[in-house]
Amino acid sequence: MRTNGIRPGETGRQPDAPLGPPAARDLPAGRHLFHRERLMTMIEQERRGIPTPGAAAGPDRRWRLPRLSVAVPTVATALAGLIVVGLALNPGGDPAGDPAGSTAGPDQMAEGPAQFADPAAGTAEGATALLDEIALVAATRDTGPVRPDQFIYVESQVANTYEAHNADTGETRLVRQGLHQRQVWLSPDGHRGWLIDELNEPAGITLDSDVRHFGAYDRLTTLPTDPDALLEWIYAETRGQGNHPDHQAFTTIGDLIGEQYPPAELSAALYRAAAKIPGVLLVDDATDATGRSGVAVARVEEGTGVRHEWIFDREDYTFLGSRSVYTTAVPDSIIPAGTVTFSQAVVRRAVVDELKQLP
């Protein structure tokens, strides 16, 4: 086994394919890989499925079939008397899933106060320069090749905040699914894997599938490393998906730097491609799920007002994690502006020789 030789997080979003993915297409990047996750998918993977403020419950937004592009939906599911409404928790909630069959329950939700961040943070000035500096460093990271019989291991700490409504009492409250460990093993070909989520899937679930996930290492090695060509490919792959083409491109790049393992040259190209997306911002002070402070590259999603951030160490530009912040209050909701609804800290990224092996 080996690690990438640096602090974890440099390379690259997040996790997951929905139940019943289309057999003829690769699954989406990162968090859309785990098509068998249930409550994990409904809650932790809502970060890209953020509802339009005031929108009625309906199918979730997905950036590849069956994740059809619809106008910012809300995902709702009954869980032990609670209707849990996914609000920017982490993308990919699937209304076809069966949360009642999940291993999670109310006693497993580590509740606590919601996290907050400055809703007005972020400026366009300096964002391009920062991404260029990050790209220069990323190009020097020695990730090394991954053999076909090896597995990519990513360990994170994640936390979510969401609005929960009790159908029996009519009470609505803000609930925080507290900081907990997430471990993922992925095969280079994108067909094998394993997930352990300390809170939602503590026993682990298989990620094996006949359908290759979008961010498979073997696929990443074939992508163009020219930033313009790479960005053109991303826009083409995500055409018609998400709330806006620019934000969908930003989301896709975030997936590929968060919970994947792209070669160094591709990592650099991804950052340079991100710099070309309109609306990219620099956030001077951002904190990951474990409290590590850094500088962030961000973008506010059209129609939702949610700012999605990629957080980097301000000294060596190691990728630390990501978070989602509401920049405006949600109408008819108790979620105030500044609420951090999803936060992640990547604490280890390595290549191991066996499934479920630790570095």
C-alpha positions as CSV (number, residue, x, y, z in Angstrom):
1,M,0.0,0.0,0.0
2,R,1.0,3.6,-0.3
3,T,-0.2,7.1,0.5
4,N,0.2,10.0,-1.9
5,G,3.1,11.3,0.1
6,I,1.4,14.5,1.2
7,R,-1.3,15.6,3.6
8,P,-4.5,14.0,2.5
9,G,-6.9,15.8,0.3
10,E,-4.8,16.9,-2.7
11,T,-6.2,15.3,-5.8
12,G,-9.4,15.0,-6.5
13,R,-15.5,15.8,-4.3
14,Q,-17.8,14.2,-1.7
15,P,-19.8,10.4,-3.4
16,D,-23.0,8.4,-5.4
17,A,-25.2,6.9,-8.0
18,P,-28.9,6.6,-7.4
19,L,-30.8,3.4,-7.2
20,G,-31.4,1.9,-10.6
21,P,-28.8,3.8,-12.6
22,P,-29.1,3.7,-16.4
23,A,-27.2,0.7,-17.6
24,A,-25.9,2.4,-20.7
25,R,-24.2,5.4,-19.0
26,D,-21.4,5.8,-16.5
27,L,-22.6,7.0,-13.1
28,P,-21.8,10.5,-12.1
29,A,-18.7,11.6,-10.3
30,G,-17.8,11.3,-6.7
31,R,-20.8,11.3,-4.4
32,H,-23.1,9.8,-7.1
33,L,-21.1,6.6,-7.0
34,F,-22.8,4.9,-4.1
35,H,-26.1,3.8,-5.6
36,R,-26.9,1.5,-2.7
37,E,-26.6,4.1,0.0
38,R,-30.0,4.8,1.6
39,L,-30.2,7.2,4.4
40,M,-26.6,8.1,3.6
41,T,-27.8,9.1,0.2
42,M,-30.9,10.8,1.5
43,I,-29.0,13.0,3.9
44,E,-25.3,13.2,3.5
45,Q,-25.5,13.2,-0.3
46,E,-27.9,16.1,-0.6
47,R,-25.2,18.7,-1.1
48,R,-25.8,18.8,-4.9
49,G,-29.6,18.3,-4.5
50,I,-30.4,21.6,-2.8
51,P,-34.0,22.7,-3.0
52,T,-35.2,26.0,-4.3
53,P,-36.2,28.1,-1.4
54,G,-39.9,27.5,-0.8
55,A,-40.0,24.6,-3.4
56,A,-42.5,21.8,-2.9
57,A,-41.2,18.3,-2.3
58,G,-40.6,16.4,-5.5
59,P,-38.0,14.4,-7.4
60,D,-34.4,15.2,-6.6
61,R,-32.1,17.0,-9.0
62,R,-29.5,14.8,-10.7
63,W,-26.9,15.7,-13.2
64,R,-27.0,12.5,-15.1
65,L,-30.0,10.3,-15.9
66,P,-32.1,9.6,-13.9
67,R,-30.9,12.8,-12.3
68,L,-32.9,14.9,-14.6
69,S,-32.4,18.7,-14.5
70,V,-35.4,20.1,-12.7
71,A,-35.6,23.3,-10.9
72,V,-34.1,22.8,-7.4
73,P,-36.3,20.3,-5.7
74,T,-36.7,19.2,-2.1
75,V,-36.1,15.6,-1.0
76,A,-38.3,14.5,1.8
77,T,-38.4,11.1,3.6
78,A,-40.2,9.7,6.6
79,L,-37.8,8.6,9.3
80,A,-39.2,7.5,12.7
81,G,-42.0,10.1,12.7
82,L,-39.8,12.8,11.2
83,I,-40.0,14.2,7.7
84,V,-36.4,15.0,7.0
85,V,-36.1,17.6,4.4
86,G,-32.8,17.6,2.6
87,L,-31.4,21.1,2.5
88,A,-28.0,21.2,0.9
89,L,-26.8,18.3,3.0
90,N,-24.9,16.5,0.3
91,P,-26.1,15.6,-3.2
92,G,-27.8,12.6,-4.5
93,G,-30.8,11.9,-2.3
94,D,-33.1,9.4,-4.0
95,P,-36.8,9.5,-3.4
96,A,-37.0,5.9,-4.7
97,G,-34.8,4.8,-1.8
98,D,-36.2,3.2,1.4
99,P,-34.9,5.1,4.4
100,A,-37.0,2.9,6.6
101,G,-34.7,0.0,5.6
102,S,-31.6,1.9,6.5
103,T,-29.5,1.1,9.5
104,A,-29.8,4.6,10.7
105,G,-32.3,5.9,13.2
106,P,-33.0,9.0,15.4
107,D,-30.8,7.6,18.1
108,Q,-27.8,7.6,15.7
109,M,-28.2,11.3,14.8
110,A,-25.7,13.2,16.8
111,E,-27.6,16.4,17.3
112,G,-26.0,19.7,18.2
113,P,-26.0,23.3,17.3
114,A,-25.8,24.2,13.6
115,Q,-22.5,25.6,12.2
116,F,-22.5,29.1,10.7
117,A,-20.4,31.1,8.3
118,D,-20.4,34.6,6.9
119,P,-23.2,34.5,4.3
120,A,-21.6,37.5,2.5
121,A,-18.1,36.1,2.2
122,G,-16.6,35.7,-1.2
123,T,-15.1,38.0,-3.9
124,A,-14.2,37.5,-7.5
125,E,-11.0,39.3,-7.1
126,G,-8.1,36.9,-6.6
127,A,-10.0,33.7,-7.4
128,T,-8.3,33.0,-10.7
129,A,-4.9,33.8,-9.2
130,L,-5.5,31.4,-6.3
131,L,-6.6,28.6,-8.6
132,D,-3.5,29.1,-10.7
133,E,-1.3,28.8,-7.6
134,I,-3.2,25.7,-6.5
135,A,-2.8,24.2,-10.0
136,L,1.0,24.8,-9.9
137,V,1.3,22.9,-6.6
138,A,-1.1,20.2,-7.7
139,A,1.0,19.4,-10.8
140,T,4.0,18.6,-8.5
141,R,2.1,16.1,-6.3
142,D,3.3,12.6,-6.8
143,T,0.2,10.5,-6.8
144,G,1.7,7.7,-8.8
145,P,-0.2,5.1,-10.9
146,V,-2.8,2.8,-9.4
147,R,-2.6,-0.9,-10.3
148,P,-5.7,-2.7,-11.5
149,D,-5.7,-4.9,-8.4
150,Q,-5.4,-2.0,-5.9
151,F,-8.0,0.3,-4.3
152,I,-8.2,4.0,-3.7
153,Y,-8.9,4.8,0.0
154,V,-10.4,8.1,1.1
155,E,-11.2,8.8,4.7
156,S,-13.3,11.9,5.7
157,Q,-15.0,13.4,8.6
158,V,-18.5,14.8,7.6
159,A,-21.4,16.6,9.3
160,N,-24.8,17.8,8.1
161,T,-27.5,20.2,9.2
162,Y,-31.0,19.8,8.0
163,E,-34.6,20.8,8.8
164,A,-36.8,18.1,10.3
165,H,-40.6,18.3,10.6
166,N,-42.5,16.0,13.0
167,A,-45.7,15.1,11.1
168,D,-47.4,14.1,14.4
169,T,-46.8,17.3,16.4
170,G,-46.3,19.8,13.5
171,E,-42.9,20.8,15.1
172,T,-40.1,21.8,12.8
173,R,-36.6,22.0,14.1
174,L,-33.0,22.3,12.8
175,V,-31.1,19.1,13.3
176,R,-27.4,18.5,13.0
177,Q,-26.0,15.1,12.1
178,G,-22.8,15.5,14.0
179,L,-19.2,14.9,12.9
180,H,-18.6,11.3,12.0
181,Q,-16.2,9.2,10.0
182,R,-16.7,8.1,6.4
183,Q,-14.4,5.6,4.7
184,V,-14.5,4.7,1.0
185,W,-12.6,2.1,-1.0
186,L,-12.8,2.3,-4.8
187,S,-11.3,0.1,-7.5
188,P,-9.5,1.8,-10.4
189,D,-12.0,0.4,-12.9
190,G,-15.0,1.8,-11.1
191,H,-16.8,-1.5,-10.6
192,R,-15.8,-2.4,-7.0
193,G,-15.9,-0.6,-3.7
194,W,-16.9,-0.5,-0.1
195,L,-18.3,2.2,2.1
196,I,-18.3,2.5,5.9
197,D,-20.2,5.4,7.4
198,E,-19.9,5.6,11.1
199,L,-23.3,7.0,11.6
200,N,-25.4,5.7,8.7
201,E,-23.7,2.5,7.5
202,P,-21.5,1.4,10.4
203,A,-21.3,-2.2,9.2
204,G,-20.4,-1.1,5.7
205,I,-22.1,-1.6,2.3
206,T,-20.8,-2.8,-1.0
207,L,-20.3,-0.4,-3.9
208,D,-19.9,-3.2,-6.4
209,S,-21.7,-2.5,-9.7
210,D,-21.7,-3.5,-13.3
211,V,-21.9,0.2,-14.1
212,R,-18.7,2.1,-13.9
213,H,-18.9,5.2,-11.7
214,F,-18.1,8.5,-13.4
215,G,-15.0,9.3,-11.5
216,A,-13.3,6.0,-11.9
217,Y,-9.5,6.3,-11.8
218,D,-9.1,4.4,-15.1
219,R,-11.4,7.0,-16.8
220,L,-9.7,10.0,-15.2
221,T,-6.4,8.9,-16.8
222,T,-8.0,9.3,-20.2
223,L,-9.4,12.8,-19.8
224,P,-7.7,15.8,-21.5
225,T,-5.3,17.8,-19.5
226,D,-5.6,20.9,-21.5
227,P,-7.9,23.1,-19.3
228,D,-10.0,24.4,-22.2
229,A,-10.5,20.9,-23.7
230,L,-11.3,19.5,-20.2
231,L,-13.8,22.2,-19.5
232,E,-15.5,21.7,-22.8
233,W,-15.7,18.0,-22.1
234,I,-17.2,18.7,-18.6
235,Y,-19.9,21.0,-20.1
236,A,-20.7,18.5,-22.7
237,E,-21.0,15.6,-20.2
238,T,-23.3,17.7,-17.9
239,R,-25.4,19.5,-20.6
240,G,-29.0,19.9,-19.5
241,Q,-28.3,18.9,-15.9
242,G,-28.4,20.9,-12.7
243,N,-29.7,24.4,-12.1
244,H,-27.2,26.1,-14.4
245,P,-24.4,24.8,-16.8
246,D,-21.7,26.9,-15.0
247,H,-22.6,25.6,-11.5
248,Q,-22.9,22.1,-12.8
249,A,-19.4,22.3,-14.2
250,F,-18.1,23.7,-10.9
251,T,-19.9,20.9,-9.0
252,T,-18.4,18.2,-11.2
253,I,-14.9,19.5,-10.8
254,G,-15.5,19.6,-7.0
255,D,-16.6,15.9,-7.1
256,L,-13.4,15.0,-8.9
257,I,-11.1,16.7,-6.4
258,G,-13.0,15.6,-3.3
259,E,-13.3,11.8,-3.1
260,Q,-11.4,10.6,-6.2
261,Y,-7.7,10.2,-7.1
262,P,-6.9,11.9,-10.4
263,P,-3.3,12.0,-11.7
264,A,-1.4,15.1,-10.8
265,E,-1.5,16.6,-14.3
266,L,-5.3,16.2,-14.4
267,S,-5.7,17.8,-11.0
268,A,-3.8,20.8,-12.2
269,A,-6.0,21.0,-15.3
270,L,-9.2,20.7,-13.2
271,Y,-8.2,23.7,-11.1
272,R,-7.3,25.7,-14.2
273,A,-10.6,24.7,-15.8
274,A,-12.4,25.9,-12.7
275,A,-10.8,29.3,-13.0
276,K,-12.5,29.7,-16.4
277,I,-16.1,29.1,-15.0
278,P,-18.0,32.4,-14.5
279,G,-18.9,33.3,-11.0
280,V,-16.0,31.6,-9.2
281,L,-15.2,33.3,-5.9
282,L,-12.4,33.6,-3.3
283,V,-13.3,33.1,0.3
284,D,-10.5,34.3,2.5
285,D,-11.4,32.3,5.6
286,A,-13.2,29.0,5.5
287,T,-13.2,26.1,8.0
288,D,-13.6,22.4,7.2
289,A,-15.6,19.9,9.3
290,T,-12.8,19.3,11.8
291,G,-12.1,23.0,12.3
292,R,-9.0,23.4,10.1
293,S,-8.9,26.9,8.7
294,G,-8.0,27.7,5.1
295,V,-8.8,29.6,2.0
296,A,-11.6,28.6,-0.3
297,V,-12.6,28.6,-3.9
298,A,-16.4,28.9,-4.1
299,R,-19.4,29.5,-6.2
300,V,-23.0,30.5,-5.3
301,E,-25.6,28.2,-7.0
302,E,-28.2,29.9,-9.1
303,G,-31.7,29.6,-7.8
304,T,-30.7,28.4,-4.3
305,G,-28.3,31.0,-2.9
306,V,-26.1,28.2,-1.6
307,R,-22.3,28.8,-1.7
308,H,-20.3,25.7,-2.3
309,E,-16.7,25.9,-1.1
310,W,-13.6,23.9,-1.8
311,I,-11.2,24.6,1.2
312,F,-7.4,24.5,0.9
313,D,-4.6,24.9,3.3
314,R,-3.5,28.5,2.9
315,E,0.2,27.6,3.1
316,D,0.7,24.6,0.8
317,Y,-2.7,24.4,-0.9
318,T,-3.5,20.9,0.2
319,F,-7.2,20.2,-0.3
320,L,-8.8,20.1,3.1
321,G,-12.4,19.5,2.4
322,S,-15.6,21.3,1.4
323,R,-18.7,22.9,2.8
324,S,-22.1,24.4,1.7
325,V,-23.4,27.6,3.2
326,Y,-26.8,29.3,2.7
327,T,-26.1,32.9,1.7
328,T,-29.8,33.9,2.2
329,A,-32.6,32.8,4.4
330,V,-35.0,30.2,3.0
331,P,-38.6,31.3,2.8
332,D,-41.0,29.3,4.9
333,S,-38.1,27.6,6.6
334,I,-36.3,27.9,9.9
335,I,-32.9,27.7,8.2
336,P,-31.2,31.2,8.6
337,A,-28.7,32.7,6.3
338,G,-25.1,31.6,7.1
339,T,-26.1,28.0,8.0
340,V,-23.5,25.4,7.1
341,T,-25.6,22.6,5.9
342,F,-22.8,20.3,4.8
343,S,-19.1,20.1,5.8
344,Q,-16.4,17.6,5.0
345,A,-12.8,17.2,6.0
346,V,-10.6,14.8,4.0
347,V,-8.2,13.3,6.6
348,R,-6.5,10.5,4.6
349,R,-6.1,9.5,1.0
350,A,-4.1,6.5,-0.1
351,V,-3.7,3.5,-2.3
352,V,-4.0,0.1,-0.7
353,D,-3.6,-3.4,-1.9
354,E,-6.9,-4.9,-0.7
355,L,-10.5,-4.0,-0.2
356,K,-11.2,-2.7,3.3
357,Q,-7.4,-2.5,4.0
358,L,-6.3,0.5,6.0
359,P,-3.2,2.4,5.0
